[in-house]
Amino acid sequence: MGFRHSMALNLSPLLLRVALGVTFFYVGWGKVFEKSEFAPEQLAVLANMGFGKAKDAALGGAGPVEAAPLDSAPAEPEPADALPEPGRVSNPVERSSGRVVLVRQDHAGEQGAGEALEAATQSSSAPAAPSRLYRATDFAGPVRLSRTHFIGLALHGAAYPPDGGRQLLPTALVNRPWGWALSHGAALTEFVGGALILIGLLTRLSALGLAVVMGMAIWLTTVGPNLGASGAFLGVLPAVGTFDSDAWQTWLLQLTLFCAALAVFFIGPGSVSLDRLLMGRRGGDGGAEDEGEEE
């Protein structure tokens, strides 16, 4: 194998891995461990998506909704059935003026009354847990949470666009529990994937995960919002403006990281990696086949 061929197969993957690893490890660290303030309106959206930290910050916590007091509960309507005959009571439990009175019953009605009592007991012992809809008024003020929650807000905005904008994601992909899972999955992919690709362990799998995260980011921030928009460059990119445009800087950075991650996925980790140390030399990474061709 020639010197230039060896450098191309071994040093190039290392340089790409360093750039990707440092970038994604830094960004992932900020999302997982750093905190920012979230307004009550944002907290309500996150709580309804299933984020536990946001639900815990609500007034009264995330517990079940309290039942109404007995004195304010509506009175039960009187049964429309005919009154029982004198001397007999069809119900084995008679409620009168707040007291429970057990009465004797003949053998003929014992089985049917017992089944009715068992059904009533089961329905009262296992009430359906009420679902709570969180609102901004449920929060006393801003709360500091991890920056991972920003991903949840971005996903919610893509599925429920304001002012009749273009819907970029299906709502089923954002509602609980998927919105919570996707947000934490993206943050952990950046943090853990960045660390793994930096040391060259599970390199191809980490690179593929980072490429998927960047592809989703490109769709949500650049391609999706500009698709078919008036003045969009090539119909999918931001309008051409000054070089210091935030939209173009974001798009170019995302494109660079996306292409670099795909490049590492295709060419492999290179020789300076734990994958090469643990798994040995492979043809796709400059193995014996390449040496034979060079000779």
Secondary structure, DSSP 8 states (H G I E B T S, - for coil): --HHHHHHHHHHHHHHHHHHHHHHHHHHHHHHH-EEEE-HHHHHHHHHHT-HHHHHTSTTTTS------GGGS-------S----TT--SSSEEEETTEEEE----GGGHHHHHHHHHHHHHHHHS---------GGGSSS-EEEETHHHHHHHHHHHHS-GGG----S-GGGTTTTHHHHHHHHHHHHHHHHHHHHHHTSSHHHHHHHHHHHHHHHHIIIIIHHHTT-TT-BTTTB-----TT-HHHHHHHHHHHHHHHHHHHHHH---SSSHHHHHH---GGGT-HHHHHHH-
